[in-house]
Amino acid sequence: MKFVPLFVRILLIFIAASSLVTPVRVDAAPRKGQPAPNFTVISTTGQSISPNNYHDHVLILDFFATWCQPCRQSIPHLVEMNRKYGKQGLQILGLSVDGDGDKMVKAFSDDLRINYPVAVAGDQVTVDFGVRSVPIMFLIDKKGEIVEIYRGYTSDMGRSIDQAIRRLLAER
């Protein structure tokens, strides 16, 4: 009978000690109304990209994966929105969460005829944006604040994104 209480005490000591050694990681995903986290990525064409590239533009950050079926459905809509609103001030940046590198993402981008910059997001960017699943899109206004976060993709969501973009582009 003395073994169980001793075992429990040792287990509790182990848990307490490991919590002191293990760093506490708080993934505080940004929310609507907050500034978008700062980041720097290198596009598949070798261009360094940061939020500073998009000052005074409406920006969609699209986190996707090459293997993700809903991502394959949302990307043609983003391509069309870029054609439709690109000259009016909309910018789109595709951020792949794939770990296989630029070559695969570049081939995917070419295959889907993506007409906006694409980069591999990297671990820190996905953590900073609280990305746990894809697709997830962050709609960012001209001041750099997150206006909306879209998780997943449906045609209704596509219409909602379109309306939000028109409204944001009309703002001065």
C-alpha positions in Angstrom: 0.0 0.0 0.0 2.9 2.4 0.6 4.0 1.9 -3.0 1.0 3.7 -4.5 1.4 6.9 -2.5 5.1 6.9 -3.2 4.5 6.4 -6.9 1.9 9.2 -7.0 4.3 11.6 -5.2 7.2 10.8 -7.6 4.8 11.3 -10.6 3.7 14.6 -9.2 7.3 15.7 -8.7 8.1 14.7 -12.2 5.2 16.6 -13.7 6.0 19.7 -11.7 9.7 19.5 -12.6 9.0 19.0 -16.3 6.7 22.0 -16.4 9.6 24.1 -15.1 11.9 22.8 -17.8 9.5 22.9 -20.7 9.0 26.3 -22.2 5.5 27.6 -22.0 4.2 28.2 -25.5 1.3 30.5 -26.0 0.0 30.6 -29.5 -2.1 33.7 -29.4 -3.7 33.8 -32.9 -4.3 37.4 -34.1 -7.9 38.5 -34.1 -10.1 40.8 -36.0 -9.3 44.5 -35.2 -5.6 43.7 -34.4 -2.6 44.6 -36.5 -1.4 41.7 -38.6 1.8 40.1 -37.3 5.0 41.2 -38.9 6.9 38.6 -41.1 9.3 38.2 -43.9 9.1 35.4 -46.5 10.9 34.7 -49.7 8.6 34.1 -52.7 9.1 31.2 -55.1 10.6 33.8 -57.5 13.2 34.9 -54.9 11.5 38.1 -53.8 11.7 39.1 -50.2 8.1 39.9 -49.0 6.9 41.6 -45.8 3.8 43.6 -44.8 5.7 46.7 -45.8 5.3 45.7 -49.4 1.5 46.1 -49.0 1.3 49.5 -47.3 -1.9 51.3 -48.4 -3.3 48.1 -50.1 -6.0 45.7 -49.1 -4.3 42.3 -48.6 -5.4 38.8 -48.5 -3.0 36.4 -46.8 -4.0 32.9 -48.0 -2.5 30.0 -46.0 -2.8 26.9 -48.1 -1.3 23.4 -48.7 -0.7 21.7 -52.0 -2.5 18.6 -50.8 -5.6 20.5 -49.4 -8.7 20.0 -51.5 -10.6 23.1 -50.2 -7.4 25.1 -50.9 -7.6 23.9 -54.6 -11.2 25.2 -54.6 -10.4 28.6 -53.1 -7.4 29.4 -55.2 -9.2 29.9 -58.5 -11.5 32.4 -56.7 -8.4 34.3 -55.5 -6.9 34.3 -59.0 -10.2 35.8 -60.3 -10.3 38.4 -57.5 -6.7 39.4 -58.3 -7.7 39.9 -62.0 -10.8 41.8 -61.0 -9.4 44.1 -58.2 -5.6 44.0 -58.5 -5.5 47.4 -60.3 -7.8 48.9 -57.7 -5.5 48.1 -54.8 -6.0 44.5 -53.8 -3.0 42.4 -53.2 -2.9 38.6 -52.5 -0.1 36.6 -51.0 -0.3 32.8 -50.9 1.6 31.2 -48.0 2.1 27.5 -48.3 2.4 25.5 -45.1 4.0 22.6 -47.0 7.4 21.5 -45.7 8.7 20.2 -49.0 10.2 23.4 -50.2 9.8 25.9 -53.0 10.1 23.6 -56.0 6.9 21.7 -55.2 5.0 24.9 -54.3 6.2 26.6 -57.5 5.0 23.6 -59.6 1.6 23.8 -57.8 1.4 27.5 -58.4 2.2 27.0 -62.1 -0.3 24.2 -62.4 -3.1 26.3 -60.9 -1.9 29.5 -62.8 -1.7 31.5 -59.6 -1.2 35.2 -60.6 0.0 36.5 -57.3 3.1 35.9 -55.2 3.5 32.6 -53.4 5.9 31.7 -50.7 6.5 28.9 -48.2 5.3 30.3 -44.9 7.7 28.6 -42.5 7.1 27.6 -38.9 7.3 31.0 -37.3 4.8 32.7 -39.6 2.3 29.9 -39.1 2.7 30.1 -35.3 2.5 33.9 -35.4 -0.8 33.7 -37.3 -2.1 30.8 -35.2 -2.6 28.6 -38.3 -3.8 25.1 -37.3 -5.7 24.2 -40.4 -5.9 25.3 -44.0 -7.2 27.1 -45.9 -7.3 30.1 -43.7 -7.4 33.6 -45.1 -6.7 36.9 -43.3 -8.2 40.0 -44.9 -6.1 43.0 -44.0 -7.1 46.6 -44.5 -4.9 49.5 -45.8 -3.8 50.3 -42.3 -2.5 46.7 -41.7 -5.3 45.6 -39.4 -7.1 42.3 -39.7 -10.6 42.9 -40.9 -11.8 39.3 -41.2 -10.5 35.7 -40.9 -12.0 33.1 -43.2 -11.5 29.4 -42.2 -12.2 26.8 -44.9 -13.8 27.7 -48.1 -17.3 27.7 -49.6 -18.9 29.6 -52.5 -20.9 31.6 -50.0 -17.6 32.5 -48.3 -16.2 33.6 -51.7 -19.1 36.0 -52.2 -18.6 37.4 -48.6 -14.9 37.9 -49.3 -15.7 39.7 -52.6 -18.2 42.1 -50.8 -15.6 42.8 -48.1 -12.9 43.6 -50.6 -15.1 46.0 -52.5 -16.0 47.8 -49.3 -12.3 48.0 -48.2 -11.2 49.2 -51.6 -13.7 52.0 -51.5 -12.4 53.3 -48.1 -9.8 56.1 -48.2 
